[in-house]
Amino acid sequence: MFARNERPTLVSCLEHVARAASGRDAHVSVVLNGTSDGSAQALAEAAPRIGVPFSVYDIPYPDKSNAINQVIHRLAGPADVAFMVDAYAMITPGSFTALEAALAGAPQALAAAAV
C-alpha cells in the first residue's frame, strides 16, 4: 500500500484491505513515501484493531515510482500474488479474489488492474 500524506484515508484503506484479504495468508507492506503528516503515528495507533498483519516502511523520497520499485525489489517477501493499492482506495471484499482469478484465466498476462 502506497501513501504520501494520506493520513485522512490511510487507516480506513488498511481496514478495507484487511476485509478484502480475509481468508488469505496476507501481509501488507505500507510504504510511506515522503510523508510528513503523521501517517506512521496513525498506523501505530490503529494497529491493534487492524485485521491483517502489516509492516510500515518510511522512504524519504516523495516518488511513487521509487516506492513501487522498493516494494518489488527490496521490501516484499515471497508471495504467489501481490496487490498494489494506493492509500486513498477503499477496496471491496472479493476484489483481490477477482483480480487473481482474472490473472489465472489469462496465463499470458503479467498483471491485472482495477479502478
C-alpha positions as CSV (number, residue, x, y, z in Angstrom):
1,M,0.0,0.0,0.0
2,F,1.5,3.3,-1.0
3,A,0.9,6.6,0.8
4,R,2.2,10.1,0.7
5,N,0.4,12.4,3.2
6,E,-2.7,10.2,3.2
7,R,-3.4,10.3,6.9
8,P,-7.1,11.1,6.5
9,T,-7.8,7.8,4.5
10,L,-4.8,5.6,5.4
11,V,-6.3,3.6,8.3
12,S,-9.7,3.2,6.6
13,C,-7.9,1.9,3.4
14,L,-5.9,-0.6,5.5
15,E,-9.1,-1.8,7.2
16,H,-10.7,-2.3,3.8
17,V,-7.6,-4.2,2.6
18,A,-7.9,-6.4,5.7
19,R,-11.5,-7.2,4.9
20,A,-10.7,-7.9,1.2
21,A,-7.8,-10.2,2.3
22,S,-9.9,-12.1,4.8
23,G,-9.2,-15.8,4.5
24,R,-5.8,-15.3,2.8
25,D,-2.3,-15.7,4.2
26,A,-1.7,-12.0,3.8
27,H,0.8,-9.4,5.0
28,V,0.5,-5.8,4.0
29,S,3.5,-3.6,3.3
30,V,2.6,0.1,3.9
31,V,5.1,2.3,2.2
32,L,5.1,6.0,3.3
33,N,7.0,7.8,0.6
34,G,7.9,11.4,1.6
35,T,5.1,11.6,4.1
36,S,5.1,14.4,6.7
37,D,1.6,14.3,8.0
38,G,1.8,11.8,10.9
39,S,0.7,8.8,8.9
40,A,3.1,6.5,10.8
41,Q,1.6,7.6,14.1
42,A,-1.9,7.0,12.9
43,L,-1.0,3.5,11.8
44,A,0.7,2.7,15.1
45,E,-2.5,3.8,17.0
46,A,-4.7,1.7,14.7
47,A,-2.5,-1.4,14.7
48,P,-4.5,-3.3,17.5
49,R,-7.7,-3.1,15.5
50,I,-6.4,-3.9,12.0
51,G,-7.4,-7.4,11.0
52,V,-4.2,-8.2,9.0
53,P,-0.5,-8.1,9.8
54,F,1.3,-5.2,8.3
55,S,4.7,-3.5,8.2
56,V,5.4,0.2,7.7
57,Y,8.3,1.4,5.7
58,D,9.2,5.1,5.6
59,I,11.0,6.2,2.5
60,P,12.2,9.8,2.5
61,Y,11.6,10.3,-1.3
62,P,8.2,11.5,-2.4
63,D,8.3,9.4,-5.5
64,K,5.8,6.7,-6.2
65,S,7.8,5.0,-8.9
66,N,10.7,4.7,-6.4
67,A,8.2,3.3,-3.7
68,I,6.9,0.7,-6.1
69,N,10.5,-0.4,-7.0
70,Q,11.4,-0.6,-3.4
71,V,8.5,-2.9,-2.7
72,I,9.2,-5.1,-5.8
73,H,12.9,-5.4,-5.4
74,R,13.6,-4.9,-1.7
75,L,10.7,-4.9,0.7
76,A,8.2,-7.6,-0.3
77,G,8.6,-11.1,0.9
78,P,7.9,-14.2,-1.2
79,A,4.4,-14.4,-2.4
80,D,2.3,-16.1,-5.1
81,V,0.5,-12.9,-5.9
82,A,0.9,-9.3,-4.9
83,F,-1.6,-6.4,-4.9
84,M,-0.6,-2.8,-5.1
85,V,-3.0,-0.3,-3.6
86,D,-3.0,3.4,-3.2
87,A,-3.8,4.5,0.4
88,Y,-6.9,6.5,-0.7
89,A,-8.6,3.5,-2.3
90,M,-11.4,1.6,-0.5
91,I,-11.0,-2.0,-1.6
92,T,-14.2,-4.1,-1.5
93,P,-14.5,-7.7,-0.4
94,G,-13.9,-10.0,-3.3
95,S,-11.7,-7.6,-5.2
96,F,-8.4,-9.4,-4.7
97,T,-10.1,-12.8,-5.5
98,A,-11.5,-11.3,-8.7
99,L,-8.1,-9.9,-9.8
100,E,-6.4,-13.2,-9.0
101,A,-9.0,-15.1,-11.0
102,A,-8.5,-12.7,-14.0
103,L,-4.8,-13.4,-13.9
104,A,-5.4,-17.2,-13.6
105,G,-7.8,-17.1,-16.6
106,A,-5.2,-15.3,-18.8
107,P,-1.9,-17.1,-18.4
108,Q,-0.2,-14.7,-20.8
109,A,-1.0,-11.8,-18.6
110,L,1.6,-10.5,-16.1
111,A,-0.6,-8.0,-14.3
112,A,-4.3,-7.1,-13.8
113,A,-5.6,-3.7,-12.7
114,A,-8.9,-2.3,-11.4
115,V,-10.2,1.1,-10.5
